[in-house]
Amino acid sequence: MTEIRAREEFKAKEIKSYVIRGSRMTEAQQKAWQDYWPQFGLDPAAQPFDWPAIFGNANPLVLEIGFGMGGSLLQMAKAAPELNFIGVEVHRPGVGALLKLMAEDGVQNIRLFNCDANLVLADCLPDASLQRLQLYFPDPWHKKRHHKRRLVQAAFIERLRPKLRLGGLVHMATDWQHYAEQMLEVMQQAEGFENLAPDGRFCPRPEFRPETKFERRGLRLGHGVWDILFRRER
């Protein structure tokens, strides 16, 4: 079996970690998509990807999976112009919303995919290309029978590790404690990573991750938030 055929069969069998909900876009989101997707949107089938050419510089790459409506990703990109951000989101309204924000604020250091993140990992990123992977508040799939749909599994981290530079970071956050414990266990068992938490478990929220509206609302309700930060050592 060729590598390409094996990869295609893997994609067909992959359990999805998301469900497309509410895909109808507002008029403003649709207009932003029409106006700005050709400039900032990427097709995972358009290979190979020359990231310095795409961004116009060789700045380090940060990949965020599931950026929602894009507010926190925009804030991080504005605060760190020395980094290039790649956002992946399956929900078109969120992509349209972020494109609108980018245009309003003149942000140039973000490029976007509207597809499954596994396609991006498989086809669009050279090995040792990422400075950081960001996964903030992914769907917790809280029912036990749905835990297999959670994105953070051993196989996902195994696919991710070679895409990170040595010293590159995996940063995850969730407000669902059971998922936080699973994320921690998966990362502790993964080869080649070091936990950066002072207590060997969870980290304080790093300064580069903005506090989201969703997070602030949860904290007001007494919900916990857990940040997990690991560094690739080998």
Backbone as JSON, one array per atom type, in Angstrom:
{
  "sequence": "MTEIRAREEFKAKEIKSYVIRGSRMTEAQQKAWQDYWPQFGLDPAAQPFDWPAIFGNANPLVLEIGFGMGGSLLQMAKAAPELNFIGVEVHRPGVGALLKLMAEDGVQNIRLFNCDANLVLADCLPDASLQRLQLYFPDPWHKKRHHKRRLVQAAFIERLRPKLRLGGLVHMATDWQHYAEQMLEVMQQAEGFENLAPDGRFCPRPEFRPETKFERRGLRLGHGVWDILFRRER",
  "N": [[0.85, -1.2, 0.0], [0.66, 2.19, -0.88], [2.09, 5.21, 0.56], [0.43, 7.46, 0.2], [-2.06, 6.32, -0.42], [-2.52, 4.91, 1.97], [-2.73, 7.03, 3.75], [-5.01, 8.32, 2.79], [-6.93, 6.34, 3.28], [-6.79, 6.3, 6.04], [-7.81, 8.87, 6.62], [-10.45, 8.57, 5.78], [-11.44, 6.78, 7.65], [-11.21, 8.07, 10.05], [-12.42, 9.06, 13.21], [-14.61, 11.67, 13.76], [-14.01, 14.63, 15.59], [-15.79, 16.58, 15.94], [-18.98, 18.17, 15.3], [-20.77, 19.61, 12.71], [-22.48, 22.45, 13.36], [-25.08, 24.88, 13.14], [-24.36, 26.27, 10.65], [-25.08, 28.42, 9.11], [-24.37, 31.57, 7.82], [-24.08, 35.01, 8.86], [-25.06, 38.03, 7.15], [-22.94, 39.85, 7.21], [-20.78, 38.21, 7.85], [-20.75, 36.53, 5.61], [-20.17, 38.38, 3.6], [-17.6, 39.16, 4.41], [-16.3, 36.75, 4.04], [-16.48, 36.44, 1.23], [-15.03, 38.69, 0.43], [-12.48, 38.48, 1.63], [-11.57, 35.85, 1.97], [-10.17, 34.83, -0.36], [-7.68, 36.06, -0.01], [-6.76, 35.4, 2.57], [-7.56, 32.81, 3.14], [-7.0, 29.23, 3.0], [-6.54, 26.27, 1.06], [-6.5, 22.91, 1.86], [-5.78, 21.07, -0.07], [-4.08, 22.32, -1.77], [-1.13, 21.81, -2.4], [2.52, 21.81, -2.57], [2.95, 23.49, 0.65], [4.38, 26.57, 0.99], [5.38, 28.18, 3.5], [6.9, 30.55, 4.29], [6.63, 31.99, 1.89], [3.85, 32.27, 1.75], [3.24, 33.87, 3.99], [5.0, 35.91, 3.62], [7.3, 36.15, 5.08], [9.7, 34.6, 7.31], [8.84, 34.03, 9.88], [8.21, 32.33, 13.05], [5.79, 29.64, 13.24], [2.51, 29.34, 14.52], [-0.02, 27.15, 15.35], [-3.46, 27.08, 15.67], [-6.13, 25.14, 16.66], [-9.52, 24.99, 16.16], [-10.73, 27.76, 16.55], [-13.1, 29.01, 17.12], [-15.12, 31.86, 17.19], [-13.06, 33.52, 16.74], [-12.05, 35.73, 18.18], [-10.11, 35.63, 20.32], [-7.89, 34.56, 18.99], [-7.36, 36.58, 17.13], [-6.63, 38.61, 18.94], [-4.27, 37.53, 20.03], [-2.65, 37.42, 17.74], [-2.4, 40.12, 17.11], [-0.98, 40.97, 19.33], [1.42, 39.69, 19.02], [3.2, 40.27, 16.61], [5.5, 39.2, 15.62], [5.11, 36.56, 15.18], [3.6, 34.03, 13.11], [0.31, 33.06, 12.56], [-1.7, 30.22, 12.19], [-4.93, 29.38, 11.7], [-7.42, 26.95, 12.31], [-10.65, 25.98, 11.62], [-13.79, 24.43, 11.61], [-16.32, 25.49, 11.4], [-18.04, 27.57, 9.37], [-19.29, 30.15, 9.92], [-17.69, 31.1, 12.05], [-15.21, 31.38, 10.79], [-15.86, 33.35, 8.91], [-16.5, 35.42, 10.69], [-14.0, 35.91, 11.91], [-12.47, 36.7, 9.69], [-13.73, 39.12, 9.14], [-13.06, 40.6, 11.45], [-10.27, 40.64, 11.17], [-10.0, 42.2, 8.87], [-11.07, 44.62, 9.73], [-9.22, 45.39, 11.68], [-6.85, 45.36, 10.36], [-5.1, 43.16, 10.43], [-2.5, 41.05, 9.49], [-1.06, 38.72, 9.92], [-2.27, 36.18, 10.05], [-3.48, 33.13, 8.75], [-6.0, 31.02, 7.33], [-7.73, 27.91, 7.65], [-10.59, 26.11, 6.63], [-11.53, 23.39, 7.56], [-11.07, 19.92, 8.51], [-8.8, 19.53, 11.15], [-7.01, 17.42, 11.13], [-6.42, 16.99, 8.46], [-4.86, 19.18, 7.88], [-2.62, 18.72, 9.53], [-1.72, 16.36, 8.37], [-1.14, 17.0, 5.67], [-0.25, 19.65, 5.22], [1.77, 20.79, 6.74], [5.18, 20.92, 7.14], [7.58, 18.71, 8.72], [8.87, 19.64, 11.92], [8.04, 22.32, 11.84], [6.37, 23.88, 13.43], [6.09, 26.28, 16.0], [4.33, 26.39, 18.1], [1.43, 24.67, 19.26], [-1.95, 25.28, 19.67], [-4.8, 24.56, 21.52], [-7.77, 25.3, 22.54], [-10.36, 24.99, 24.76], [-11.76, 22.75, 23.51], [-14.44, 20.7, 22.15], [-15.81, 18.85, 24.77], [-17.1, 16.43, 24.68], [-18.77, 15.08, 26.69], [-20.27, 12.85, 27.5], [-19.75, 9.44, 28.35], [-19.82, 7.48, 26.34], [-19.12, 8.93, 24.17], [-16.5, 9.66, 24.43], [-14.53, 8.73, 22.75], [-14.57, 10.44, 20.65], [-13.19, 12.67, 21.37], [-10.67, 15.03, 20.64], [-8.06, 15.01, 21.67], [-6.12, 12.46, 21.83], [-3.94, 9.6, 22.06], [-3.04, 8.92, 19.46], [-3.42, 11.29, 18.02], [-1.59, 13.08, 19.25], [0.74, 11.74, 18.65], [0.82, 12.1, 15.87], [1.09, 14.82, 15.84], [3.56, 15.47, 17.12], [6.01, 15.25, 15.44], [5.62, 17.49, 13.87], [6.18, 19.67, 15.39], [8.78, 21.95, 16.28], [11.92, 21.18, 17.89], [11.76, 22.0, 21.24], [9.39, 23.25, 20.8], [5.96, 24.07, 21.68], [3.09, 22.52, 23.18], [0.01, 23.65, 23.89], [-2.84, 23.46, 25.77], [-6.21, 24.04, 26.81], [-9.01, 23.7, 28.97], [-12.34, 23.71, 30.32], [-13.44, 21.55, 31.42], [-13.13, 19.2, 33.75], [-12.71, 16.38, 33.67], [-11.89, 15.97, 31.04], [-9.58, 17.51, 31.1], [-7.99, 15.97, 32.81], [-7.72, 13.72, 31.2], [-6.35, 14.81, 28.97], [-3.95, 15.52, 30.26], [-3.01, 12.98, 31.04], [-2.65, 11.73, 28.53], [-0.62, 13.35, 27.43], [1.42, 12.99, 29.3], [2.06, 10.35, 28.84], [2.95, 10.4, 26.28], [5.64, 10.22, 23.95], [8.68, 12.02, 24.23], [8.05, 14.55, 25.36], [8.0, 17.26, 27.75], [6.51, 18.22, 30.78], [5.61, 21.48, 31.63], [4.49, 22.47, 33.89], [4.67, 23.8, 37.17], [3.97, 22.1, 39.3], [3.98, 19.69, 38.07], [1.6, 19.02, 36.96], [-0.9, 20.87, 36.17], [-0.78, 24.09, 34.54], [-0.54, 27.62, 35.41], [-2.57, 30.04, 33.67], [-0.91, 31.05, 30.8], [0.57, 34.22, 29.86], [0.28, 34.78, 27.16], [-2.11, 33.64, 26.35], [-5.26, 34.86, 25.89], [-7.93, 35.65, 28.15], [-11.08, 34.35, 27.59], [-14.48, 35.39, 26.71], [-16.26, 33.3, 27.14], [-14.79, 31.82, 28.97], [-14.56, 33.62, 31.14], [-17.24, 33.84, 31.86], [-17.71, 31.21, 32.71], [-15.97, 31.09, 34.92], [-17.2, 32.92, 36.6], [-19.4, 31.44, 37.25], [-18.34, 29.58, 38.84], [-16.9, 27.55, 37.66], [-14.04, 25.52, 36.91], [-10.87, 26.11, 35.25], [-8.44, 24.62, 33.28], [-5.1, 24.66, 32.35], [-2.74, 23.22, 30.18], [0.57, 22.6, 29.5], [3.11, 21.6, 27.54], [6.44, 20.83, 26.44], [8.24, 20.03, 23.51], [10.85, 17.82, 23.7], [12.37, 15.97, 22.36]],
  "CA": [[0.0, 0.0, 0.0], [1.46, 3.4, -0.92], [1.87, 6.14, 1.68], [-0.72, 8.32, -0.09], [-3.28, 5.52, -0.27], [-2.7, 4.63, 3.39], [-3.18, 8.25, 4.4], [-6.39, 8.56, 2.38], [-7.78, 5.4, 4.01], [-6.83, 6.77, 7.41], [-8.72, 10.0, 6.69], [-11.83, 8.09, 5.62], [-11.85, 6.05, 8.85], [-11.01, 8.9, 11.22], [-13.6, 9.48, 13.97], [-14.63, 13.12, 13.81], [-14.06, 15.2, 16.93], [-16.69, 17.73, 15.87], [-20.2, 18.09, 14.52], [-21.06, 20.92, 12.14], [-23.74, 22.99, 13.87], [-25.32, 26.29, 12.88], [-23.41, 26.71, 9.62], [-25.6, 29.57, 8.38], [-23.58, 32.76, 8.09], [-24.76, 36.29, 8.78], [-24.73, 38.78, 5.94], [-21.61, 40.44, 7.38], [-19.8, 37.12, 7.76], [-20.7, 36.09, 4.22], [-19.46, 39.41, 2.84], [-16.18, 39.06, 4.75], [-15.78, 35.54, 3.36], [-16.34, 36.74, -0.19], [-14.03, 39.73, 0.2], [-11.15, 38.26, 2.21], [-11.1, 34.46, 1.91], [-9.12, 34.63, -1.37], [-6.39, 36.57, 0.47], [-6.31, 34.8, 3.83], [-7.99, 31.43, 3.27], [-6.13, 28.23, 2.4], [-7.12, 24.99, 0.67], [-5.52, 21.87, 2.23], [-5.36, 20.31, -1.24], [-3.14, 23.13, -2.56], [0.2, 21.46, -1.89], [3.02, 21.92, -1.21], [2.77, 24.79, 1.28], [5.6, 27.33, 1.23], [4.88, 29.11, 4.5], [7.51, 31.87, 4.16], [6.04, 32.69, 0.75], [2.45, 32.58, 2.08], [3.19, 34.99, 4.94], [5.94, 36.96, 3.23], [8.41, 36.19, 6.02], [10.01, 33.28, 7.87], [8.54, 34.03, 11.31], [7.72, 31.04, 13.57], [4.38, 29.31, 13.01], [1.65, 28.89, 15.62], [-1.25, 26.53, 14.84], [-4.58, 26.97, 16.61], [-7.21, 24.27, 16.2], [-10.81, 25.32, 16.73], [-10.65, 29.11, 17.11], [-14.43, 29.55, 17.42], [-15.43, 33.08, 16.45], [-11.79, 34.13, 16.36], [-11.65, 36.91, 18.94], [-8.86, 35.46, 21.06], [-6.82, 34.39, 18.02], [-7.04, 37.92, 16.64], [-5.93, 39.32, 20.0], [-2.91, 37.0, 20.12], [-1.9, 37.82, 16.55], [-2.08, 41.55, 17.25], [0.01, 41.13, 20.4], [2.68, 39.02, 18.66], [3.42, 40.39, 15.16], [6.69, 38.42, 15.25], [4.67, 35.19, 14.94], [2.58, 33.78, 12.1], [-0.72, 32.21, 13.14], [-2.54, 29.43, 11.29], [-6.15, 29.01, 12.39], [-8.23, 25.9, 11.7], [-12.0, 25.97, 12.18], [-14.72, 23.76, 10.7], [-17.58, 26.23, 11.32], [-17.87, 28.7, 8.46], [-19.57, 31.45, 10.53], [-16.53, 31.54, 12.82], [-14.2, 31.84, 9.84], [-16.32, 34.64, 8.4], [-16.38, 36.42, 11.76], [-12.6, 36.28, 12.08], [-12.06, 37.47, 8.51], [-14.26, 40.48, 9.33], [-12.23, 41.24, 12.47], [-8.95, 40.87, 10.6], [-10.08, 43.33, 7.95], [-11.32, 45.85, 10.5], [-8.03, 45.76, 12.44], [-5.67, 45.33, 9.5], [-4.2, 42.1, 10.87], [-1.98, 40.34, 8.32], [-0.26, 37.53, 10.28], [-3.14, 35.02, 10.25], [-4.04, 32.44, 7.6], [-7.09, 30.22, 7.84], [-8.28, 26.72, 7.01], [-11.96, 25.72, 6.99], [-11.5, 21.95, 7.31], [-10.64, 19.07, 9.62], [-7.41, 19.79, 11.5], [-6.16, 16.28, 10.79], [-5.96, 17.19, 7.08], [-3.77, 20.17, 7.93], [-1.46, 18.04, 10.08], [-1.24, 15.32, 7.45], [-0.78, 17.42, 4.32], [0.07, 21.06, 5.01], [2.83, 21.27, 7.62], [6.42, 20.13, 7.16], [8.09, 18.36, 10.04], [9.64, 20.66, 12.64], [7.64, 23.63, 11.34], [5.52, 24.62, 14.36], [6.6, 26.77, 17.28], [3.34, 26.13, 19.15], [0.09, 24.18, 18.96], [-2.92, 25.8, 20.62], [-6.1, 23.9, 21.5], [-8.44, 25.94, 23.65], [-11.76, 24.68, 25.01], [-12.36, 21.88, 22.49], [-15.65, 19.99, 22.57], [-15.4, 17.83, 25.73], [-17.8, 15.16, 24.48], [-18.78, 14.69, 28.1], [-20.84, 11.52, 27.74], [-18.7, 8.43, 28.28], [-19.83, 6.77, 25.05], [-18.59, 9.84, 23.15], [-15.11, 10.02, 24.71], [-13.69, 8.38, 21.6], [-14.59, 11.57, 19.72], [-12.31, 13.74, 21.83], [-9.53, 15.2, 19.74], [-6.79, 14.69, 22.32], [-5.89, 11.03, 22.01], [-2.53, 9.28, 21.83], [-2.73, 8.94, 18.03], [-3.35, 12.69, 17.6], [-0.32, 13.63, 19.72], [1.8, 11.08, 17.88], [0.88, 12.77, 14.57], [1.49, 16.21, 16.05], [4.92, 15.66, 17.65], [7.04, 15.59, 14.45], [5.37, 18.8, 13.26], [6.73, 20.69, 16.29], [10.21, 22.11, 16.43], [12.46, 20.88, 19.22], [11.47, 23.15, 22.07], [8.05, 23.73, 20.51], [5.01, 23.91, 22.78], [1.69, 22.11, 23.07], [-0.76, 24.35, 24.93], [-4.25, 23.13, 25.73], [-6.99, 24.53, 27.94], [-10.39, 23.22, 29.0], [-13.08, 23.95, 31.56], [-14.07, 20.28, 31.76], [-12.04, 18.58, 34.51], [-12.42, 15.02, 33.22], [-11.1, 16.09, 29.82], [-8.26, 17.99, 31.51], [-7.23, 14.83, 33.33], [-7.37, 12.87, 30.06], [-5.29, 15.51, 28.24], [-2.72, 15.39, 31.03], [-2.56, 11.59, 30.95], [-2.16, 11.49, 27.17], [0.65, 14.04, 27.25], [2.42, 12.36, 30.16], [2.45, 9.07, 28.26], [3.5, 10.61, 24.94], [7.1, 10.22, 23.87], [9.42, 13.2, 23.81], [7.52, 15.82, 25.88], [8.22, 17.61, 29.16], [5.47, 19.05, 31.37], [6.17, 22.73, 32.14], [3.77, 22.87, 35.1], [5.51, 23.76, 38.37], [3.63, 20.95, 40.14], [3.95, 18.49, 37.26], [0.24, 18.72, 36.47], [-1.5, 21.94, 35.38], [-0.07, 25.38, 34.57], [-1.33, 28.86, 35.38], [-2.79, 30.53, 32.31], [0.21, 31.89, 30.35], [0.18, 35.57, 29.47], [-0.06, 34.9, 25.74], [-3.48, 33.18, 26.09], [-6.25, 35.77, 26.44], [-9.1, 35.09, 28.82], [-12.21, 34.52, 26.68], [-15.79, 35.66, 27.31], [-16.75, 32.0, 27.58], [-14.03, 31.46, 30.17], [-14.94, 34.53, 32.23], [-18.58, 33.44, 32.29], [-17.57, 29.97, 33.47], [-15.35, 31.38, 36.2], [-18.22, 33.55, 37.44], [-20.3, 30.38, 37.69], [-17.6, 28.67, 39.7], [-16.26, 26.48, 36.91], [-12.59, 25.57, 36.85], [-10.2, 26.12, 33.95], [-7.16, 23.93, 33.41], [-4.14, 24.86, 31.26], [-1.74, 22.16, 30.08], [1.65, 23.15, 28.68], [4.22, 20.67, 27.38], [7.47, 21.22, 25.48], [8.88, 18.92, 22.82], [12.25, 17.68, 24.08], [13.09, 15.13, 21.37]],
  "C": [[0.89, 1.25, 0.0], [1.14, 4.28, 0.27], [0.63, 6.99, 1.44], [-2.01, 7.55, 0.1], [-3.56, 5.23, 1.21], [-3.25, 5.85, 4.11], [-4.63, 8.55, 4.05], [-7.34, 7.6, 3.12], [-7.9, 5.8, 5.47], [-7.84, 7.92, 7.55], [-10.18, 9.54, 6.62], [-12.34, 7.43, 6.89], [-11.81, 6.9, 10.11], [-12.34, 9.25, 11.88], [-13.55, 10.99, 14.13], [-14.76, 13.61, 15.25], [-15.02, 16.38, 16.99], [-17.95, 17.35, 15.12], [-20.48, 19.5, 14.0], [-22.44, 21.36, 12.61], [-23.86, 24.46, 13.45], [-24.41, 26.89, 11.84], [-23.9, 27.91, 8.81], [-24.86, 30.84, 8.79], [-24.46, 34.0, 8.06], [-24.34, 36.99, 7.48], [-23.32, 39.36, 6.02], [-20.52, 39.37, 7.28], [-19.64, 36.63, 6.33], [-19.93, 37.09, 3.36], [-17.96, 39.35, 3.12], [-15.55, 37.85, 4.08], [-15.52, 35.84, 1.89], [-15.19, 37.7, -0.45], [-12.61, 39.3, 0.58], [-10.67, 36.81, 2.2], [-10.04, 34.25, 0.83], [-7.74, 35.08, -0.9], [-5.86, 35.78, 1.66], [-6.69, 33.33, 4.0], [-7.1, 30.47, 2.49], [-6.9, 26.94, 2.14], [-6.12, 23.89, 1.01], [-5.04, 21.04, 1.05], [-4.32, 21.04, -2.07], [-1.72, 22.92, -2.04], [1.26, 21.67, -2.98], [2.83, 23.34, -0.66], [4.14, 25.41, 1.58], [5.22, 28.45, 2.2], [5.59, 30.46, 4.47], [6.94, 32.67, 2.99], [4.6, 33.12, 1.07], [2.37, 33.81, 2.98], [4.09, 36.16, 4.53], [7.08, 37.14, 4.2], [8.61, 34.78, 6.58], [9.78, 33.23, 9.38], [8.02, 32.67, 11.77], [6.21, 30.89, 13.4], [3.71, 28.83, 14.29], [0.36, 28.37, 15.0], [-2.28, 26.51, 15.94], [-5.69, 26.16, 15.97], [-8.49, 24.65, 16.92], [-10.83, 26.7, 17.37], [-12.01, 29.75, 17.35], [-14.77, 30.74, 16.55], [-14.21, 33.95, 16.24], [-11.3, 35.3, 17.19], [-10.32, 36.76, 19.65], [-7.68, 35.26, 20.11], [-6.4, 35.73, 17.44], [-6.23, 38.69, 17.67], [-4.48, 38.85, 20.12], [-2.06, 37.43, 18.93], [-1.51, 39.29, 16.6], [-0.97, 41.77, 18.27], [1.37, 40.56, 20.03], [2.91, 39.1, 17.15], [4.65, 39.63, 14.69], [6.37, 36.95, 15.02], [3.66, 35.15, 13.8], [1.6, 32.75, 12.64], [-1.53, 31.52, 12.03], [-3.75, 28.97, 12.1], [-6.93, 27.97, 11.61], [-9.58, 25.87, 12.39], [-12.96, 25.36, 11.16], [-16.01, 24.55, 10.5], [-17.39, 27.5, 10.5], [-18.23, 30.05, 9.09], [-18.4, 31.99, 11.35], [-15.42, 32.05, 11.92], [-14.59, 33.2, 9.29], [-16.19, 35.74, 9.43], [-14.95, 36.86, 11.95], [-12.08, 37.07, 10.88], [-12.53, 38.92, 8.63], [-13.4, 41.24, 10.34], [-10.85, 41.57, 11.93], [-8.95, 42.08, 9.68], [-10.25, 44.64, 8.7], [-10.05, 46.34, 11.21], [-6.75, 45.73, 11.61], [-4.65, 44.28, 9.88], [-3.8, 41.25, 9.67], [-1.31, 39.01, 8.66], [-1.12, 36.34, 10.71], [-3.52, 34.46, 8.89], [-4.99, 31.36, 8.12], [-7.38, 29.0, 6.97], [-9.7, 26.5, 7.52], [-12.1, 24.23, 6.68], [-11.14, 21.22, 8.59], [-9.15, 19.32, 9.89], [-6.49, 18.64, 11.14], [-5.65, 16.37, 9.35], [-4.78, 18.15, 7.06], [-2.5, 19.51, 8.46], [-0.85, 17.06, 9.08], [-0.59, 15.9, 6.2], [-0.14, 18.8, 4.2], [1.26, 21.58, 5.81], [4.06, 20.39, 7.52], [6.79, 19.74, 8.58], [8.93, 19.51, 10.6], [9.3, 22.08, 12.19], [6.9, 24.48, 12.36], [6.28, 25.03, 15.62], [5.63, 26.41, 18.41], [2.05, 25.6, 18.54], [-0.84, 24.67, 20.05], [-4.26, 25.07, 20.42], [-6.86, 24.36, 22.73], [-9.93, 25.59, 23.67], [-12.39, 23.87, 23.88], [-13.61, 21.21, 23.05], [-15.26, 18.87, 23.53], [-16.06, 16.48, 25.52], [-17.95, 14.45, 25.84], [-19.4, 13.33, 28.38], [-19.79, 10.44, 27.48], [-18.65, 7.75, 26.92], [-19.26, 7.63, 23.93], [-17.12, 10.19, 23.38], [-14.18, 9.71, 23.55], [-13.64, 9.5, 20.58], [-13.67, 12.71, 20.17], [-11.06, 13.81, 20.96], [-8.23, 14.73, 20.38], [-6.76, 13.21, 22.69], [-4.42, 10.78, 21.69], [-2.16, 9.38, 20.35], [-2.6, 10.38, 17.52], [-2.01, 13.3, 18.02], [0.85, 13.01, 18.98], [1.95, 11.72, 16.5], [1.41, 14.2, 14.7], [2.98, 16.35, 16.34], [5.94, 15.98, 16.57], [6.83, 16.95, 13.79], [5.93, 19.94, 14.11], [8.25, 20.75, 16.17], [10.65, 21.53, 17.77], [12.32, 22.14, 20.06], [10.1, 23.75, 21.82], [7.06, 23.32, 21.59], [3.68, 23.32, 22.32], [0.96, 22.78, 24.22], [-2.23, 24.06, 24.74], [-4.94, 23.71, 26.96], [-8.41, 24.0, 27.83], [-11.03, 23.6, 30.32], [-13.81, 22.68, 32.0], [-13.01, 19.41, 32.44], [-11.7, 17.18, 34.02], [-11.57, 15.05, 31.95], [-9.7, 16.59, 30.15], [-7.4, 16.84, 32.01], [-6.83, 13.89, 32.19], [-6.25, 13.5, 29.25], [-3.95, 15.32, 28.94], [-2.15, 13.98, 30.92], [-1.98, 11.28, 29.58], [-0.78, 12.12, 26.97], [1.75, 13.42, 28.11], [2.93, 11.05, 29.57], [3.07, 9.22, 26.88], [5.02, 10.69, 24.99], [7.63, 11.61, 23.54], [8.92, 14.53, 24.32], [7.85, 15.99, 27.35], [7.09, 18.52, 29.62], [6.11, 20.29, 31.98], [5.47, 23.22, 33.39], [4.69, 22.79, 36.31], [5.23, 22.54, 39.25], [3.57, 19.65, 39.36], [2.58, 18.12, 36.74], [-0.25, 19.87, 35.58], [-0.76, 23.26, 35.6], [-1.04, 26.52, 34.86], [-1.52, 29.29, 33.93], [-1.62, 31.41, 31.9], [-0.3, 33.23, 29.82], [-0.26, 35.64, 28.01], [-1.46, 34.39, 25.43], [-4.47, 34.15, 26.7], [-7.36, 35.0, 27.17], [-10.33, 35.38, 27.96], [-13.49, 34.88, 27.43], [-16.38, 34.39, 27.89], [-16.08, 31.59, 28.89], [-14.44, 32.32, 31.35], [-16.32, 34.18, 32.77], [-18.52, 32.17, 33.13], [-16.97, 30.21, 34.84], [-16.34, 32.04, 37.15], [-19.18, 32.51, 38.01], [-19.6, 29.34, 38.57], [-16.96, 27.5, 38.99], [-14.74, 26.63, 36.97], [-12.11, 25.68, 35.42], [-8.82, 25.54, 34.16], [-6.33, 24.17, 32.16], [-3.07, 23.78, 31.34], [-0.69, 22.62, 29.09], [2.83, 22.17, 28.69], [5.15, 21.16, 26.29], [8.05, 19.97, 24.83], [10.37, 18.92, 23.12], [13.04, 16.85, 23.08], [12.11, 14.63, 20.32]]
}
